[in-house]
Amino acid sequence: MEIRRAGPGDAPALLDLQLRLDEESSFMLLEPGERDPVPKRLPPDGASFVVVAMAEGGVAAGYVEVEVLPYRRARRTGYVVMGVRAAHAGQGLGRRLLEQAVREARAAGMARLELTVMSHNLRALGLYLACGFQVEGLRRSALDVDGRRVDEYYMGLLLAA
């Protein structure tokens, strides 16, 4: 499994991964059919980036996206979205992806990473806590998932010393 920063040529594989994650996981924000089926242009350079895990045959198995808003006040804060295919869950791939994203964010001089996670997604919550993220807040009844309202934790990781 190769873990690396995604480039523009990885956009189709990344879109395929995201569409598959939408189908197999109720923990992603988008439901099946809601994602734009056109590959998103990956940032060639700049603050935002994607770390991808590529399996044999050029198939993406997981990713971490760090999106940075283009405003001066927010330019050193990245919002994290990640997903790992069910076939690769529980094998340490999510940790390796997240650790690589944190290293890249630190190297880029970012001060903070933040994310939201559904409160009942215990596997992801455990990963984020183990990687140093802290729960900073609770978004009560934030989302409709499978016919019920669910809470989300707001989490952050300070990178700057």
C-alpha positions as CSV (number, residue, x, y, z in Angstrom):
1,M,0.0,0.0,0.0
2,E,1.5,3.3,-1.1
3,I,0.6,6.4,1.0
4,R,1.4,9.7,-0.7
5,R,0.1,13.1,-1.5
6,A,-2.4,12.9,-4.3
7,G,-1.8,14.6,-7.6
8,P,-4.1,15.8,-10.4
9,G,-3.9,12.4,-12.1
10,D,-5.4,10.8,-9.0
11,A,-8.7,12.6,-9.2
12,P,-10.6,9.8,-11.0
13,A,-9.4,7.2,-8.5
14,L,-10.2,9.5,-5.6
15,L,-13.8,10.1,-6.9
16,D,-14.3,6.4,-7.3
17,L,-13.2,5.9,-3.7
18,Q,-15.5,8.6,-2.4
19,L,-18.5,7.2,-4.4
20,R,-17.8,3.7,-2.9
21,L,-17.5,5.1,0.6
22,D,-20.8,6.9,0.2
23,E,-22.3,3.5,-0.6
24,E,-20.7,1.4,2.1
25,S,-20.6,3.8,5.1
26,S,-23.3,5.8,6.9
27,F,-20.5,7.9,8.6
28,M,-19.7,10.0,5.5
29,L,-21.6,13.3,5.1
30,L,-22.9,12.5,1.6
31,E,-25.4,9.8,0.9
32,P,-25.3,7.7,-2.3
33,G,-26.2,9.8,-5.3
34,E,-25.5,13.2,-3.7
35,R,-21.8,13.5,-4.8
36,D,-21.0,15.2,-8.1
37,P,-19.9,12.4,-10.4
38,V,-17.3,14.7,-12.1
39,P,-13.8,14.3,-10.6
40,K,-12.9,17.3,-8.4
41,R,-9.8,19.2,-9.5
42,L,-7.1,18.5,-7.0
43,P,-5.1,21.5,-5.9
44,P,-1.7,21.3,-7.7
45,D,0.0,23.5,-5.1
46,G,-1.2,25.5,-2.2
47,A,-2.4,25.0,1.3
48,S,-5.1,22.4,0.7
49,F,-4.0,18.8,-0.1
50,V,-5.1,15.2,-0.2
51,V,-3.2,12.2,1.1
52,V,-4.2,9.0,-0.6
53,A,-3.5,5.2,0.0
54,M,-3.2,3.5,-3.3
55,A,-3.5,-0.3,-3.5
56,E,-2.3,-2.4,-6.4
57,G,-3.7,-1.6,-9.7
58,G,-4.1,2.1,-8.9
59,V,-7.2,1.6,-6.7
60,A,-7.6,4.1,-3.9
61,A,-8.2,2.4,-0.5
62,G,-8.4,5.5,1.7
63,Y,-7.8,9.2,1.8
64,V,-7.4,12.3,4.1
65,E,-8.3,15.6,2.6
66,V,-7.1,18.8,4.4
67,E,-9.0,21.8,3.1
68,V,-7.7,25.3,3.9
69,L,-9.9,28.4,3.3
70,P,-8.2,31.1,1.1
71,Y,-8.6,33.8,3.7
72,R,-5.8,35.3,5.7
73,R,-7.4,34.7,9.1
74,A,-8.0,31.0,8.4
75,R,-5.0,30.2,6.2
76,R,-3.2,28.1,8.9
77,T,-6.2,26.0,9.8
78,G,-7.1,22.9,7.9
79,Y,-10.5,21.1,7.9
80,V,-10.0,17.3,7.7
81,V,-12.2,14.8,5.9
82,M,-11.2,11.2,5.7
83,G,-12.4,7.8,4.7
84,V,-11.1,4.2,4.4
85,R,-12.8,1.4,2.5
86,A,-14.4,-1.2,4.7
87,A,-12.1,-3.9,3.3
88,H,-9.1,-2.1,4.7
89,A,-10.6,-1.0,8.0
90,G,-9.0,-2.1,11.3
91,Q,-5.5,-2.6,9.7
92,G,-3.9,0.7,10.7
93,L,-4.4,2.4,7.3
94,G,-6.5,5.2,8.7
95,R,-3.8,6.0,11.3
96,R,-1.1,5.9,8.7
97,L,-3.1,8.3,6.4
98,L,-3.9,10.7,9.3
99,E,-0.3,10.7,10.6
100,Q,1.0,11.5,7.1
101,A,-1.6,14.3,6.8
102,V,-0.5,15.8,10.1
103,R,3.2,15.6,9.1
104,E,2.4,17.4,5.9
105,A,0.3,20.1,7.7
106,R,3.1,20.7,10.2
107,A,5.7,20.9,7.4
108,A,3.5,23.5,5.6
109,G,3.4,25.7,8.8
110,M,-0.2,25.0,9.6
111,A,-1.3,25.8,13.2
112,R,-4.4,23.7,13.6
113,L,-6.4,20.8,12.1
114,E,-10.1,20.3,12.9
115,L,-12.8,17.9,12.0
116,T,-16.3,16.7,12.9
117,V,-17.2,13.1,13.7
118,M,-20.5,11.5,14.4
119,S,-20.6,10.7,18.1
120,H,-21.5,7.0,17.5
121,N,-18.6,6.5,15.1
122,L,-16.4,5.0,17.9
123,R,-13.7,3.6,15.7
124,A,-13.0,7.0,14.1
125,L,-13.4,8.8,17.5
126,G,-10.8,6.4,19.0
127,L,-8.4,7.1,16.0
128,Y,-8.7,10.8,16.3
129,L,-8.1,10.8,20.1
130,A,-5.1,8.4,19.7
131,C,-3.6,10.9,17.1
132,G,-3.9,13.8,19.6
133,F,-7.2,15.4,18.5
134,Q,-9.3,16.7,21.4
135,V,-13.1,17.0,21.6
136,E,-13.8,20.8,21.6
137,G,-17.5,20.7,21.4
138,L,-20.7,18.9,20.6
139,R,-23.1,19.7,17.8
140,R,-26.4,18.2,19.1
141,S,-28.8,16.7,16.7
142,A,-26.5,17.9,13.8
143,L,-27.4,15.4,11.1
144,D,-30.1,13.1,9.8
145,V,-28.7,9.6,9.5
146,D,-30.8,6.5,8.7
147,G,-34.0,8.2,9.9
148,R,-32.7,9.6,13.2
149,R,-30.9,12.7,14.4
150,V,-27.3,12.2,15.5
151,D,-24.8,14.3,17.3
152,E,-21.4,15.3,16.1
153,Y,-18.2,16.0,18.0
154,Y,-16.1,19.0,16.9
155,M,-12.5,18.1,17.3
156,G,-9.2,19.9,17.0
157,L,-5.5,19.3,17.0
158,L,-3.0,22.1,17.7
159,L,0.1,21.8,15.5
160,A,2.1,24.9,16.3
161,A,4.4,24.8,19.3
